[in-house]
């Protein structure tokens, strides 16, 4: 049901944007654009789409062929140090800062 509502909302948003776009475009009926303008409009649209598609393809290619693994192995994405101030499990950290594992009492660290 939630998925249907999301799709319905996005569809309504798309239809509204199309309606506004068509209304604005038809409101320019008296404006004449030379062939150079049409060429620039079509060329810019095609190049923008090609750039977006190309960058997305490179992102998926990189992720699927392991090109990002060396970056992650270098330790850029480390787990937070529990002894750093402000860390969820740091001594003296507020109780609501603990993560999903629960508080230290529920993990059995008390004796």
C-alpha positions as CSV (number, residue, x, y, z in Angstrom):
1,X,0.0,0.0,0.0
2,X,2.8,2.4,0.9
3,X,4.5,1.7,-2.5
4,X,1.3,2.4,-4.3
5,X,0.9,5.8,-2.5
6,X,4.5,6.7,-3.3
7,X,4.0,5.9,-7.0
8,X,0.7,7.7,-7.1
9,X,2.2,10.8,-5.5
10,X,5.2,10.8,-7.9
11,X,2.9,10.2,-10.8
12,X,0.7,13.2,-9.8
13,X,3.8,15.3,-9.4
14,X,5.0,14.3,-12.9
15,X,1.6,15.1,-14.4
16,X,1.6,18.5,-12.7
17,X,5.1,19.3,-14.0
18,X,4.1,18.2,-17.5
19,X,0.9,20.4,-17.3
20,X,2.9,23.4,-16.2
21,X,5.5,22.8,-18.9
22,X,3.0,22.5,-21.7
23,X,1.1,25.5,-20.5
24,X,4.3,27.6,-20.4
25,X,5.4,26.3,-23.8
26,X,2.1,27.0,-25.5
27,X,2.1,30.5,-23.9
28,X,5.1,31.3,-26.1
29,X,3.1,30.8,-29.3
30,X,4.1,34.3,-30.6
31,X,7.8,33.7,-30.1
32,X,9.7,32.4,-33.1
33,X,13.0,30.6,-32.6
34,X,15.5,30.4,-35.5
35,X,17.0,27.1,-36.6
36,X,20.2,27.8,-34.6
37,X,18.1,28.0,-31.4
38,X,16.5,24.7,-32.2
39,X,19.9,23.2,-32.9
40,X,21.2,24.5,-29.6
41,X,18.2,23.2,-27.7
42,X,18.3,19.7,-29.2
43,X,22.1,19.5,-28.9
44,X,22.2,20.7,-25.3
45,X,19.4,18.2,-24.4
46,X,21.2,15.3,-26.1
47,X,24.6,16.1,-24.5
48,X,23.1,16.5,-21.1
49,X,21.4,13.2,-21.3
50,X,24.5,11.5,-22.7
51,X,26.6,13.0,-19.8
52,X,24.1,11.8,-17.2
53,X,23.8,8.3,-18.7
54,X,27.6,8.0,-19.1
55,X,28.3,9.0,-15.5
56,X,25.7,6.6,-14.1
57,X,27.1,3.8,-16.3
58,X,30.6,4.6,-14.9
59,X,29.3,4.5,-11.4
60,X,27.7,1.1,-11.8
61,X,30.7,-0.3,-13.7
62,X,33.0,0.9,-10.9
63,X,30.9,-0.6,-8.1
64,X,30.4,-3.9,-9.9
65,X,34.1,-4.5,-10.8
66,X,35.6,-3.7,-7.4
67,X,37.3,-0.4,-8.3
68,X,36.0,1.1,-5.0
69,X,37.3,-1.7,-2.9
70,X,40.9,-0.4,-2.6
71,X,39.5,2.9,-1.3
72,X,37.5,1.2,1.4
73,X,40.5,-1.1,2.3
74,X,42.7,2.0,2.9
75,X,40.7,2.7,6.1
76,X,38.9,5.7,4.9
77,X,35.6,4.2,6.3
78,X,36.7,3.1,9.7
79,X,34.4,2.2,12.6
80,X,34.2,4.9,15.2
81,X,36.7,4.6,18.1
82,X,34.6,3.9,21.2
83,X,37.2,5.9,23.3
84,X,36.7,9.1,21.2
85,X,34.6,11.8,22.9
86,X,31.1,11.8,21.4
87,X,31.2,8.1,20.4
88,X,28.0,6.1,21.2
89,X,29.8,3.7,23.6
90,X,32.3,6.2,25.1
91,X,32.4,6.4,28.9
92,X,30.1,9.2,30.0
93,X,28.2,9.2,26.7
94,X,24.4,10.0,27.1
95,X,22.3,6.8,27.2
96,X,20.3,7.8,24.1
97,X,23.5,7.9,22.0
98,X,23.9,4.1,22.2
99,X,23.3,2.3,18.9
100,X,21.0,-0.6,18.0
101,X,22.9,-3.0,20.2
102,X,21.4,-1.4,23.3
103,X,23.1,-0.2,26.4
104,X,26.2,-1.8,28.0
105,X,24.0,-3.4,30.6
106,X,21.9,-5.3,28.0
107,X,25.0,-6.6,26.3
108,X,26.1,-8.3,29.5
109,X,29.2,-6.2,30.1
110,X,28.3,-5.7,33.8
111,X,29.1,-8.3,36.4
